[in-house]
Amino acid sequence: MKIVISNAALNWFKEEMDAEPSSSIKFFARYGGSNPFHEGYSIGVTFDDPIEEAVTNDVDGIHFFIENDDLWFFNDHDLHVDVNTELEELTYDYVNP
C-alpha cells in the first residue's frame, strides 16, 4: 500500500492547511460519511505526530502517513489524493495495486 499525492493536492495542503516542510499530516478513518468499502466511515485528514505509522510518503518536506490502526479502512488499496478544481477540495481514490 502507498500514498500518492498529486502536485495539485500538495499545493492544496500548503495553501489551505498551511502545511510546510516538517509538517506531519495523517489520513485516518473517521466515523460518518461513506467510502467505497465501509458505509458510515469516511477519510479524515489532520496534522498529527506519528505513533505507529504503517504507510508513509514524504513530499516536498511534508510527511504524509497512515497509522497501523487505520489500515483496515483502506482495504489494501493505495490512496491517491488529488483536488477537484471546481469544488476546490481534496478527492480520494482507492486504487487496487
LOVO-304675 format. One record per residue: y, x, z of N, C-alpha, C, CB in turn; residue in three letters. Coordinates in pm, whole numbers, plus 50000, padded with zeros to 5 digits. Glycine has a CB too. Layout:
YXZYXZYXZYXZALA...
***
This chain:
498825008450000500005000050000501245008850000500004990450122MET502295004049931503535011549928504735002149923503565021049807LYS505895007649954507165000649948507935006449830507975001850082ILE508374997849739509155002149623510534995649634508434998349488VAL511575003949636512954999249648513665001849516513685006249767ILE514164991549451514914993349326516294999349357515054979849249SER516945004849255518295010049273519254999049316518795016649143ASN519084987149258519944975949297519734972249444519664963649207ALA518494972449489518214969449630518774980249721516694967949653ALA518644992849681519205003749761520715001749776518905017549695LEU521394998549668522834996049676523144984049763523414993949536ASN522294973549757522474961749842522404965749989521414951049811TRP521404973650026521274978050165522504985950209520004986450184PHE523014994350122524195002350156525434993650170524435013050049LYS525614983950081526824975750082526754964250182527064970149944GLU525634957250187525534945250271525144948250415524544935750211GLU524354958650435523894961950570524514974850622522384963150572MET525364981050542526004993750580524965004550613526924991650700ASP523835004250541522815014550560523345027850509521485010750487ALA522995038250577523415051650540522285061450569524705055750616GLU522405073750519521355083350549521095083950700521735097350496PRO519855084550735519325084350872519105070250926520275091850965SER519475059750849519155046050891517655043750874519965035550808SER517085035550961515695031250951515685016050938514855035851074SER515045011250831515004996950802513564992250799515714993750667ILE513284982150880511924977050894511774963850820511564975251042LYS510654962450746510234949750689509134944350780509724951450539PHE509224931550815508284926050912507994911350884508814927751054PHE506924906450942506554892250933507364884651036505014890150955ALA508044874050989508794865651084508344851251069510324866951061ARG508394844251178507984830251179509024821851109507754825251323TYR508574813151020509474804250946509494807950799510884804851003GLY509604797950714509624800350570508224801050513510374813250539GLY508104808050401506774809550341506764821750251506384797050261SER505584826050219505364836550122504074833150049505284850850190ASN503694840849949502504837149871501194836949950502354846649757PRO501174843150068499914844550141499834836350269499694858850175PHE500964833950334500954828050467502044817450481501124838850575HIS501674804850475502634794050496503154794750639501984780150466GLU504454793050656505034793450789505554807150829504034789050888GLY505394817250741505904830750768506664835650646504744840450804TYR507674843650670508404850050562508724864350603509704842150528SER509274871750510509584885650538510944886750605509544894050408ILE511024895250703512284898250769512644912750744512214895250920GLY513924915750760514394929550744515444932250851514974931850599VAL515344943850915516264947251023516324962351041515834940451155THR517404966951103517454980751147516564981951270518924985351178PHE515744992251276514874994251391514345008551388513704983951393ASP513875013251501513215026151507511705024051498513595033851637ASP511035031951417509585030451404508865033151536509045039751296PRO507785025651556506915027851672505555032551623506785015051758ILE504935024351540503625027751483503635023751336502455020451561GLU504385031451258504555027951118503295030751037505725035451059GLU503035021650943501855022850859502205026250715501055009950863ALA503355021350668503805023550531505265027650537503605010750441VAL505615038250463506995043050464507445046850324507145054950559THR508755046850307509365052150186510795056250221509335041550068ASN511115068850197512465073850220513185074450087512435087750290ASP514305067250077515075066749954516535070149988514955052649885VAL517035080649928518425084749947518765086250095519375074549882ASP517815091450172518015093850314517805081950404519365098850335GLY517505070350347517255058250426515745056550440517905045550360ILE515295054350562513875053250593513475038450597513535060150728HIS512655034150501512125020450496510695020850547512205014450350PHE510295010950627508945011350683508414997550719508925020150805PHE507084997250734506354985650783505474990550897505494978750668ILE505514983551008504704987251123503244983151102505254980751251GLU502364989951168500934986951162500654972451198500164996251255ASN501364967051298501134953251342501504942751237501934950651468ASP502274946551135502694936951033501944938450901504164938451008ASP500974947250894500234949250770499534936650722499224960350787LEU499044928450812498324916150776499164907250683497944908350902TRP500474907350705501374898650631501384901750480502784899850686PHE501194914450445501314918850306500014917950228501814932950303PHE498924914750296497654911850230497234922950132497764898650156ASN497414935550174497034947350093497794948449961495554947050064ASP498954942349951499784943149830500954952749853500294929049790HIS501414959049745502624967049750503814957649762502754976349625ASP504844962149833506074954449846507124960249752506584954449993LEU507574952249656508634956349563509904948549601508214953649412HIS510954955949633512204949849677513254951749567512694956049812VAL513894940749527514924941049424516034931449466514334937249283ASP516954928449375518074919549405518174908849298519394927349416VAL518354896449340518704885549250520224886349233518234871249305ASN520674890749115522104893249095522924880349096522314900448964THR522344869049057523084856349060523354851849203522304845548985GLU522354853449290522494849249429522974860549520521174843949481LEU522944872849468523324884749545522514885949674524814884549577GLU521184883849661520304885249776519044892549734519964871449837GLU518354897849835517124905249809516024896049757516654912349935LEU515174901649674513954894849630512784903749666513984891749476THR511644897549691510434904749728509294900549636510064902149877TYR508634910349581507424907949502506274915149568507594912549354ASP505144908649572503934914149632503004917449516503264904149736TYR502804930249491502074934949372500724940349415502884945649295VAL499674935149353498314939949380498154953449313497234929749331ASN497904963849390497834977349331496634979349238497784987749441PRO
***
